[in-house]
Amino acid sequence: MLHIALGCDHHGLKVKKVIMRLLQELNYTYHDFGCYSADPVDYPDIAREVGKEVASGNFGQGVLICSTGIGMCMAANKIKGIRAALCHDTFTAQRARQHNDANILCLGAECMDIDLVLKIVEIYLSSNFEGGRHIPRLDKIKALEASP
């Protein structure tokens, strides 16, 4: 079963707790990398922790939540090997996995209702990379990581 790294800033705490319940219901294992209270934290710190764990292979996927998802996505994508996708609907969540082999899902806690968030998470985690014509495109992304 897929092992998932979870993280959020103070804006995403409530949403993360609901996602944790969904993951339990779907029998996914996960580790919570914070934050753990409503006290303000810096989202790049959380994105770094989750991103490094996913990039190292310790976790198969990651989920990051902040107010819009933008900051988490930007920070996570600075880590070599991370392909974080900001998704606001089920179509982009599915395509992020199928076409881009995304390994971190980023969500905006203040951008959508919780029912949509849960649908996005479920679709994202149940979708798989299609390979094929998408592999050369991912190779080009990897080449960008190696460039100055």
Secondary structure, DSSP 4 states (H G I P E B T S, - for coil): --EEEEEE-GGGHHHHHHHHHHHHHTT-EEEE-S--SSS---HHHHHHHHHHHHHTTSSSEEEEEESSSHHHHHHHTTSTT--EEE-SSHHHHHHHHHTT---EEEEETTTS-HHHHHHHHHHHHH-----GGGHHHHHHHHHHHH--
